[in-house]
């Protein structure tokens, strides 16, 4: 794809020729692993200078390379090309002048949408390197998701202004709002897996929408989590491959699994995670769950915490598959490529311990790991 023309040098590692598609175990290494990179992952070069808020791989398509994009608090969106061999090459960067809270890709990987803290939603056309404002809210925008359906295509944004808005891209550069839904509370997190959208609110309630035809609210539930939600991720029914429920992560080191139409009341449950294994000054340390995502094939779950670890879970068997080694900083964002073979995660300060724990110059890192085998459910 020529629009990514760049003379940046690639960052190639001593990896198998099919690092991400093989059965390499990320815990296995024959050399000493640096403490800054305890999982011996592929270190993504030219990472953002401030905390990464969002990671997103481009959609899977024939003859299309793997691209990873990040949105961060240094006001930038960055793009890298990832090869099967473990080579990562910086391809493009755009400074939009405001912290980037969320990003999403256009269907053909030609554009990236950005939800920003300056109340504006933007689109970055990678071929022309032009950025346009596509929508505006009254408060910072928390999330953006590109929706493609048989009836329409549009950008969905959510905001602290207590609204969900849908934007028509056909009228650019004129901002054209297709619909606005008032949800009554600030939006803290959201996810979309067509035809389902879920939105987590500041009052600990989750609204579920059906996006077919005219977007409409299906149900509203109160989260079983007792404290503020940080993240949401939709999961699919293994038999129908259709969205059937969602996971929620909170600041209390706990995750809730919620089905839209549970076959049994026991289907919905919560579990503890990202907590210290030993007492600290007589107390257990409890850390926020900053992000979570589901494997596109296995439907297993990844959680990322402020404790500096990620964990793999089988929600159906209700078991932990694996936990990472301890990183030097909190994990702030995660993503799994649509092939199911590549896991990306970012580390950086998440401000969960306030200004007193901030260390100037600590920076951020993004790492890539093979994940296809580690996220497979275990055979019974």
C-alpha positions as CSV (number, residue, x, y, z in Angstrom):
1,X,0.0,0.0,0.0
2,X,1.9,3.0,-1.3
3,X,0.3,5.6,0.8
4,X,2.4,4.4,3.7
5,X,5.6,5.5,1.9
6,X,8.3,6.1,4.4
7,X,12.1,5.9,4.7
8,X,11.9,4.7,8.3
9,X,14.2,1.8,9.1
10,X,12.7,-1.5,10.3
11,X,13.3,-3.0,13.7
12,X,14.1,-6.6,13.0
13,X,14.6,-9.2,15.8
14,X,16.1,-12.6,15.9
15,X,12.8,-14.5,15.6
16,X,11.6,-17.5,13.7
17,X,10.5,-16.7,10.1
18,X,6.9,-17.1,11.1
19,X,7.1,-15.7,14.6
20,X,3.4,-14.7,15.0
21,X,1.9,-17.7,13.2
22,X,4.0,-20.4,14.8
23,X,3.7,-22.1,18.2
24,X,6.4,-20.1,19.9
25,X,5.8,-19.9,23.6
26,X,6.3,-16.3,24.8
27,X,7.6,-17.5,28.1
28,X,10.4,-19.6,26.5
29,X,13.8,-17.9,26.0
30,X,17.3,-19.1,26.0
31,X,18.8,-15.7,26.9
32,X,18.4,-13.4,29.8
33,X,15.2,-11.3,29.5
34,X,15.6,-7.6,30.4
35,X,13.3,-6.5,33.3
36,X,11.9,-3.7,31.1
37,X,10.7,-6.4,28.7
38,X,10.0,-9.4,30.9
39,X,8.0,-11.3,28.3
40,X,10.7,-10.9,25.7
41,X,8.2,-9.4,23.3
42,X,8.9,-7.5,20.1
43,X,9.7,-3.9,21.2
44,X,7.8,-1.5,18.9
45,X,10.1,1.3,17.9
46,X,9.4,5.0,18.2
47,X,6.6,4.5,20.8
48,X,4.6,7.5,21.9
49,X,6.1,9.9,24.5
50,X,3.1,9.7,26.8
51,X,0.7,7.1,27.9
52,X,-1.0,5.0,25.2
53,X,-4.8,5.2,25.6
54,X,-5.8,3.0,22.6
55,X,-4.3,0.3,20.4
56,X,-6.0,-1.0,17.3
57,X,-4.9,-3.4,14.5
58,X,-6.3,-2.8,11.0
59,X,-9.0,-5.1,9.6
60,X,-7.9,-8.4,8.1
61,X,-8.1,-8.4,4.3
62,X,-6.4,-10.3,1.4
63,X,-3.1,-8.8,0.3
64,X,-3.2,-6.2,3.1
65,X,-0.2,-6.1,5.5
66,X,-0.7,-6.0,9.3
67,X,-0.7,-2.4,10.6
68,X,-0.9,-1.4,14.3
69,X,-2.1,2.1,15.3
70,X,-1.9,3.8,18.7
71,X,-3.6,6.9,20.1
72,X,-1.9,8.5,23.1
73,X,-1.8,11.4,25.6
74,X,1.1,13.0,23.6
75,X,-1.5,14.1,21.1
76,X,-0.3,11.6,18.4
77,X,-1.6,8.8,16.4
78,X,1.1,6.5,15.1
79,X,1.1,3.6,12.7
80,X,3.5,0.7,12.3
81,X,3.7,-2.2,9.8
82,X,4.2,-5.6,11.4
83,X,5.6,-8.6,9.5
84,X,5.3,-12.3,10.4
85,X,9.0,-12.4,11.1
86,X,8.7,-10.0,14.0
87,X,10.0,-6.9,12.1
88,X,8.2,-3.7,13.0
89,X,8.5,-0.6,10.9
90,X,7.2,2.9,11.8
91,X,5.1,4.1,8.9
92,X,3.3,7.3,9.8
93,X,2.6,9.7,12.6
94,X,0.0,12.6,13.0
95,X,0.0,15.1,15.8
96,X,-3.6,16.4,16.3
97,X,-3.0,18.8,19.1
98,X,-5.1,17.0,21.7
99,X,-4.9,13.8,23.7
100,X,-6.3,10.9,21.7
101,X,-8.8,8.8,23.7
102,X,-9.8,6.2,21.1
103,X,-9.0,5.2,17.5
104,X,-10.6,2.9,14.9
105,X,-9.8,1.9,11.3
106,X,-11.8,2.4,8.1
107,X,-12.8,-0.9,6.4
108,X,-10.0,-0.8,3.8
109,X,-7.3,0.5,6.2
110,X,-7.0,3.8,4.3
111,X,-8.2,6.0,7.2
112,X,-8.0,6.2,10.9
113,X,-10.7,7.8,13.1
114,X,-9.8,9.6,16.3
115,X,-11.8,10.5,19.4
116,X,-10.0,13.4,21.1
117,X,-10.1,15.2,24.5
118,X,-10.7,18.6,22.8
119,X,-14.3,17.5,22.0
120,X,-13.6,16.8,18.3
121,X,-13.7,13.5,16.3
122,X,-11.3,13.4,13.4
123,X,-10.4,11.3,10.4
124,X,-6.9,10.9,9.1
125,X,-6.7,10.0,5.4
126,X,-3.4,8.1,5.1
127,X,-3.0,8.5,1.4
128,X,-3.2,12.3,1.4
129,X,-1.9,12.7,5.0
130,X,-4.9,15.1,5.6
131,X,-6.9,15.3,8.8
132,X,-10.5,16.5,8.9
133,X,-12.9,17.1,11.8
134,X,-15.9,14.9,11.3
135,X,-17.9,15.6,14.5
136,X,-18.0,17.7,17.6
137,X,-19.3,17.1,21.2
138,X,-19.8,19.4,24.1
139,X,-17.3,17.6,26.3
140,X,-14.2,15.3,25.6
141,X,-15.0,12.3,23.4
142,X,-14.3,9.0,25.1
143,X,-14.6,6.5,22.2
144,X,-15.1,6.2,18.4
145,X,-16.2,3.1,16.4
146,X,-16.6,2.8,12.6
147,X,-19.8,0.9,11.8
148,X,-20.4,-0.9,8.6
149,X,-23.9,-2.4,8.1
150,X,-26.0,-3.5,5.1
151,X,-28.1,-0.3,5.5
152,X,-25.5,2.3,6.3
153,X,-21.9,3.2,7.3
154,X,-21.1,5.8,9.9
155,X,-18.8,6.8,12.8
156,X,-20.2,6.3,16.3
157,X,-18.8,8.5,19.1
158,X,-19.5,8.6,22.8
159,X,-18.7,11.4,25.2
160,X,-18.6,12.8,28.7
161,X,-21.4,15.1,27.4
162,X,-23.8,12.2,28.0
163,X,-24.5,11.5,24.4
164,X,-23.8,9.0,21.6
165,X,-23.6,10.5,18.2
166,X,-23.5,9.1,14.7
167,X,-21.7,10.9,11.9
168,X,-22.1,10.7,8.1
169,X,-18.7,10.6,6.3
170,X,-20.3,11.3,2.9
171,X,-20.7,15.0,3.6
172,X,-17.1,15.9,4.5
173,X,-15.8,18.5,5.1
174,X,-19.2,19.5,6.4
175,X,-20.0,17.8,9.7
176,X,-23.2,15.8,9.3
177,X,-24.9,14.2,12.3
178,X,-27.2,11.3,11.5
179,X,-28.5,10.8,15.0
180,X,-27.9,11.8,18.7
181,X,-28.9,9.6,21.6
182,X,-28.9,11.1,25.1
183,X,-27.8,8.4,27.6
184,X,-28.2,10.6,30.7
185,X,-24.7,10.1,32.2
186,X,-21.1,10.5,31.2
187,X,-19.8,7.6,29.0
188,X,-16.7,6.0,30.5
189,X,-16.2,3.1,28.1
190,X,-17.8,1.5,25.0
191,X,-17.5,-1.3,22.5
192,X,-19.0,-2.2,19.2
193,X,-19.3,-5.5,17.5
194,X,-22.0,-5.2,14.8
195,X,-24.9,-5.3,15.4
196,X,-24.3,-4.8,19.1
197,X,-23.0,-1.7,20.9
198,X,-22.5,-1.4,24.6
199,X,-21.9,1.8,26.6
200,X,-20.7,2.0,30.2
201,X,-21.9,5.0,32.2
202,X,-20.6,6.9,35.2
203,X,-23.6,5.7,37.3
204,X,-22.4,2.1,36.9
205,X,-25.0,1.2,34.4
206,X,-24.5,-0.3,30.9
207,X,-26.8,0.4,28.0
208,X,-27.0,-2.1,25.1
209,X,-28.0,-1.0,21.6
210,X,-29.0,-2.8,18.4
211,X,-27.4,-1.0,15.5
212,X,-29.5,-2.7,12.8
213,X,-31.5,-0.2,10.8
214,X,-32.1,2.7,13.2
215,X,-29.9,2.3,16.3
216,X,-32.1,1.6,19.3
217,X,-31.6,0.7,22.9
218,X,-32.3,-2.9,23.7
219,X,-31.7,-3.0,27.5
220,X,-30.0,-1.3,30.4
221,X,-28.4,-3.2,33.2
222,X,-26.7,-2.3,36.4
223,X,-23.2,-3.7,36.6
224,X,-22.4,-6.1,39.4
225,X,-19.1,-4.3,39.9
226,X,-19.2,-2.0,42.9
227,X,-16.8,0.6,41.6
228,X,-16.1,2.7,38.5
229,X,-15.9,0.9,35.2
230,X,-12.8,1.3,33.1
231,X,-13.4,-0.9,30.1
232,X,-15.9,-3.0,28.1
233,X,-15.5,-5.7,25.5
234,X,-18.1,-7.7,23.6
235,X,-17.9,-11.4,23.2
236,X,-19.5,-13.8,20.6
237,X,-21.5,-16.9,20.9
238,X,-19.2,-19.8,19.9
239,X,-21.9,-21.5,17.8
240,X,-23.5,-18.6,16.0
241,X,-20.5,-16.3,15.9
242,X,-22.8,-13.4,16.9
243,X,-22.4,-11.0,19.8
244,X,-24.0,-12.3,22.8
245,X,-22.6,-10.5,25.9
246,X,-19.8,-8.4,27.2
247,X,-17.1,-8.2,29.8
248,X,-16.6,-5.2,32.1
249,X,-13.4,-4.3,34.0
250,X,-13.3,-1.9,36.9
251,X,-10.9,0.0,39.2
252,X,-11.5,-2.6,41.9
253,X,-9.5,-5.4,40.3
254,X,-12.5,-7.3,39.2
255,X,-14.2,-8.4,35.9
256,X,-17.8,-9.1,35.3
257,X,-19.1,-11.4,32.5
258,X,-22.6,-10.4,31.4
259,X,-24.8,-12.2,28.9
260,X,-27.6,-10.3,27.2
261,X,-30.0,-13.2,27.4
262,X,-28.5,-15.7,29.9
263,X,-29.8,-19.3,29.7
264,X,-29.3,-19.4,33.5
265,X,-28.8,-16.9,36.2
266,X,-25.5,-18.6,36.9
267,X,-24.1,-17.6,33.4
268,X,-23.4,-14.1,34.7
269,X,-20.5,-13.9,37.1
270,X,-17.6,-11.8,38.4
271,X,-14.1,-12.7,39.3
272,X,-11.1,-11.1,41.0
273,X,-7.9,-10.2,39.2
274,X,-4.9,-7.9,39.2
275,X,-4.4,-8.1,42.9
276,X,-1.2,-8.6,45.0
277,X,-0.6,-12.3,45.9
278,X,0.9,-11.2,49.2
279,X,-0.2,-8.6,51.8
280,X,1.4,-5.2,51.6
281,X,1.6,-3.5,55.0
282,X,-1.1,-5.9,56.1
283,X,-3.4,-5.3,53.2
284,X,-3.9,-6.8,49.7
285,X,-3.1,-4.3,46.9
286,X,-6.0,-4.0,44.4
287,X,-5.3,-2.6,41.0
288,X,-7.6,-1.2,38.2
289,X,-8.3,-3.3,35.1
290,X,-7.3,-0.8,32.5
291,X,-8.3,-2.8,29.4
292,X,-9.6,-6.1,28.2
293,X,-10.2,-7.8,24.8
294,X,-11.4,-11.1,23.4
295,X,-9.5,-13.5,21.1
296,X,-11.4,-13.4,17.7
297,X,-11.4,-17.2,17.3
298,X,-11.0,-18.8,20.7
299,X,-13.3,-16.3,22.5
300,X,-10.8,-16.3,25.4
301,X,-10.2,-13.1,27.4
302,X,-7.2,-10.9,28.0
303,X,-7.1,-8.5,30.9
304,X,-4.5,-5.8,31.5
305,X,-3.9,-4.2,34.9
306,X,-2.3,-1.4,36.7
307,X,-0.3,-4.0,38.5
308,X,1.9,-4.3,35.5
309,X,0.6,-7.7,34.3
310,X,-1.7,-9.1,31.7
311,X,-3.6,-12.4,32.2
312,X,-5.3,-14.8,29.8
313,X,-8.7,-16.3,30.8
314,X,-11.1,-18.9,29.6
315,X,-14.5,-17.4,30.6
316,X,-16.4,-20.6,29.7
317,X,-14.3,-22.8,31.8
318,X,-13.8,-20.0,34.4
319,X,-10.1,-20.6,34.6
320,X,-7.0,-18.6,34.2
321,X,-4.8,-19.7,31.3
322,X,-1.7,-17.7,32.0
323,X,-0.4,-14.5,33.7
324,X,2.5,-12.4,32.5
325,X,5.7,-11.6,34.3
326,X,5.7,-8.2,36.2
327,X,6.4,-5.1,34.1
328,X,7.9,-1.9,35.4
329,X,4.7,0.1,34.7
330,X,1.0,-0.4,34.4
331,X,-0.5,-1.9,31.3
332,X,-2.8,0.7,29.7
333,X,-4.0,-0.7,26.3
334,X,-4.3,-4.0,24.5
335,X,-5.3,-5.3,21.0
336,X,-5.4,-8.7,19.2
337,X,-5.1,-8.9,15.4
338,X,-8.0,-10.4,13.6
339,X,-5.9,-13.4,12.6
340,X,-5.7,-14.2,16.3
341,X,-1.9,-14.6,16.2
342,X,-0.6,-11.3,17.4
343,X,-1.2,-9.6,20.8
344,X,-0.2,-6.0,21.3
345,X,0.0,-4.2,24.7
346,X,1.2,-0.9,26.0
347,X,2.8,0.0,29.3
348,X,3.0,3.5,30.8
349,X,1.9,5.5,33.8
350,X,-1.9,5.4,34.2
351,X,-2.2,7.9,37.1
352,X,-4.0,5.4,39.3
353,X,-1.7,6.4,42.1
354,X,-1.8,10.1,41.5
355,X,0.8,12.7,40.8
356,X,3.0,11.6,43.6
357,X,3.9,8.3,41.9
358,X,4.6,9.9,38.5
359,X,8.3,9.6,37.4
360,X,9.3,12.1,34.8
361,X,11.0,10.6,31.7
362,X,9.6,7.1,32.4
363,X,8.1,7.0,28.9
364,X,5.9,4.3,27.4
365,X,6.5,1.0,25.6
366,X,4.5,-1.1,23.2
367,X,5.2,-4.8,22.9
368,X,4.0,-7.6,20.5
369,X,3.7,-11.3,21.4
370,X,2.5,-14.4,19.6
371,X,-0.8,-15.4,21.2
372,X,-2.5,-18.1,19.1
373,X,-1.4,-21.0,21.2
374,X,-1.4,-19.4,24.7
375,X,-5.0,-18.2,24.3
376,X,-6.4,-21.6,23.2
377,X,-8.8,-23.1,25.7
378,X,-7.3,-26.1,27.5
379,X,-8.6,-29.5,26.7
380,X,-10.6,-31.0,29.5
